[in-house]
Amino acid sequence: FHKECLVNISRHSEATECSIDLVATPDQLTLTITDNGCGLPESSSNQAPYSLKRRARLLRAKVRVESHPATGTTIRLSRKNCRWAFLR
């Protein structure tokens, strides 16, 4: 998922900066990727691209997108009840 986000940022966003934040607790895993690029097209500014939706579905996670032309895009992937990840 994060690799697809980074590829999309490098190809489409015209961003000069990108940050990645991963927070894992026994109850939830949250990945937040933010860039300072041009944002998504207005027609899909708060919808995740199909490729990210598909990857989120495979991970049984939820994806949220916030995009603004002036400030860039934030993509947040969250997965609840991921205790199994700490047992492996």
Secondary structure in CASP SS format (residue, H / E / C, confidence):
PFRMAT SS
TARGET T0000
AUTHOR 0000-0000-0000
METHOD secondary structure of the structure
MODEL  1
F C 1.00
H H 1.00
K H 1.00
E H 1.00
C H 1.00
L H 1.00
V H 1.00
N H 1.00
I H 1.00
S H 1.00
R H 1.00
H H 1.00
S H 1.00
E C 1.00
A C 1.00
T C 1.00
E C 1.00
C E 1.00
S E 1.00
I E 1.00
D E 1.00
L E 1.00
V E 1.00
A E 1.00
T C 1.00
P C 1.00
D C 1.00
Q E 1.00
L E 1.00
T E 1.00
L E 1.00
T E 1.00
I E 1.00
T E 1.00
D E 1.00
N C 1.00
G C 1.00
C C 1.00
G C 1.00
L C 1.00
P C 1.00
E H 1.00
S H 1.00
S H 1.00
S C 1.00
N C 1.00
Q C 1.00
A C 1.00
P C 1.00
Y H 1.00
S H 1.00
L H 1.00
K H 1.00
R H 1.00
R H 1.00
A H 1.00
R H 1.00
L H 1.00
L C 1.00
R C 1.00
A C 1.00
K E 1.00
V E 1.00
R E 1.00
V E 1.00
E E 1.00
S E 1.00
H E 1.00
P C 1.00
A C 1.00
T C 1.00
G E 1.00
T E 1.00
T E 1.00
I E 1.00
R E 1.00
L E 1.00
S E 1.00
R E 1.00
K E 1.00
N C 1.00
C C 1.00
R H 1.00
W H 1.00
A H 1.00
F H 1.00
L H 1.00
R C 1.00
END
